[in-house]
Every structure is written in structure tokens, then in C-alpha cells.
Amino acid sequence: MWCRGEKKLLKDRAIQYADHVWMLAGGGYICGDHDYDGMREMEQKSTEVRAAFGLDPITR
């Protein structure tokens, strides 16, 4: 995963990013910041990052 096209993210940082995206997806949906489809797109991005490192997706 690349950050600003300049540097590679460390594995731990990429996983932390994925976890934050997952939390923001649900929180944003509850607050009305985005719709259900937007939440699912963000959750999918999180799942893809975690899968790139061989980790299971976050489950509810």
C-alpha cells in the first residue's frame, strides 16, 4: 500500500488504517454522514487491506 505515492506504509500502520476505516464506516452511517452503500464500500476497503496481509476481516 502506498502513501502519497512516495513511501510504503508499514504493515502495522496499514492495518491501523484499515481498522479506523472500519470504525468510521459504521459511525458515519449511524450519524448520517453517508448511506448504507457508502458504509459497505468503506468496510470493503478495510477488508481488502486486512486480506492483503493475510488477516481475517473484522466482524460485527
VENWO-V362287 format. One record per residue. RES is the residue in one letter. PSI is psi in whole degrees, -180 to 180 (none if undefined). OMEGA is omega in whole degrees, 0 to 359 (* if undefined). D_CENTER is the distance of its C-alpha to the mean C-alpha in Angstrom with 2 decimals. Layout:
res->RES psi->PSI omega->OMEGA d_center->D_CENTER
res->RES psi->PSI omega->OMEGA d_center->D_CENTER
//
This chain:
res->M psi->136 omega->184 d_center->12.28
res->W psi->145 omega->179 d_center->14.30
res->C psi->116 omega->180 d_center->14.33
res->R psi->20 omega->178 d_center->16.81
res->G psi->7 omega->184 d_center->18.56
res->E psi->-43 omega->188 d_center->20.43
res->K psi->155 omega->172 d_center->18.89
res->K psi->141 omega->174 d_center->16.73
res->L psi->144 omega->173 d_center->14.02
res->L psi->153 omega->181 d_center->15.06
res->K psi->-47 omega->182 d_center->13.41
res->D psi->-40 omega->180 d_center->13.05
res->R psi->-39 omega->179 d_center->11.48
res->A psi->-41 omega->179 d_center->8.86
res->I psi->-40 omega->177 d_center->8.12
res->Q psi->-43 omega->177 d_center->8.46
res->Y psi->-47 omega->181 d_center->6.05
res->A psi->-41 omega->180 d_center->3.22
res->D psi->-39 omega->177 d_center->5.50
res->H psi->-42 omega->179 d_center->6.12
res->V psi->-42 omega->179 d_center->3.60
res->W psi->-46 omega->181 d_center->4.78
res->M psi->-41 omega->179 d_center->8.02
res->L psi->-30 omega->179 d_center->8.40
res->A psi->-53 omega->181 d_center->8.14
res->G psi->-43 omega->180 d_center->10.99
res->G psi->-40 omega->179 d_center->12.78
res->G psi->-36 omega->178 d_center->12.96
res->Y psi->-45 omega->180 d_center->14.33
res->I psi->-39 omega->181 d_center->16.80
res->C psi->-10 omega->180 d_center->17.95
res->G psi->13 omega->179 d_center->18.41
res->D psi->-30 omega->175 d_center->16.26
res->H psi->166 omega->184 d_center->15.06
res->D psi->-178 omega->182 d_center->16.30
res->Y psi->-43 omega->180 d_center->15.34
res->D psi->-38 omega->177 d_center->14.47
res->G psi->-40 omega->177 d_center->12.12
res->M psi->-46 omega->181 d_center->10.34
res->R psi->-37 omega->177 d_center->10.35
res->E psi->-43 omega->179 d_center->9.13
res->M psi->-41 omega->177 d_center->5.88
res->E psi->-37 omega->179 d_center->5.81
res->Q psi->-41 omega->177 d_center->7.10
res->K psi->-44 omega->178 d_center->4.89
res->S psi->-45 omega->180 d_center->2.69
res->T psi->-40 omega->180 d_center->6.46
res->E psi->-41 omega->179 d_center->7.79
res->V psi->-47 omega->180 d_center->6.78
res->R psi->-38 omega->180 d_center->8.09
res->A psi->-32 omega->179 d_center->10.88
res->A psi->-25 omega->179 d_center->11.89
res->F psi->12 omega->177 d_center->12.99
res->G psi->22 omega->180 d_center->14.58
res->L psi->151 omega->176 d_center->12.64
res->D psi->152 omega->176 d_center->12.64
res->P psi->157 omega->175 d_center->9.83
res->I psi->138 omega->178 d_center->9.67
res->T psi->158 omega->181 d_center->12.56
res->R psi->none omega->* d_center->14.19
//
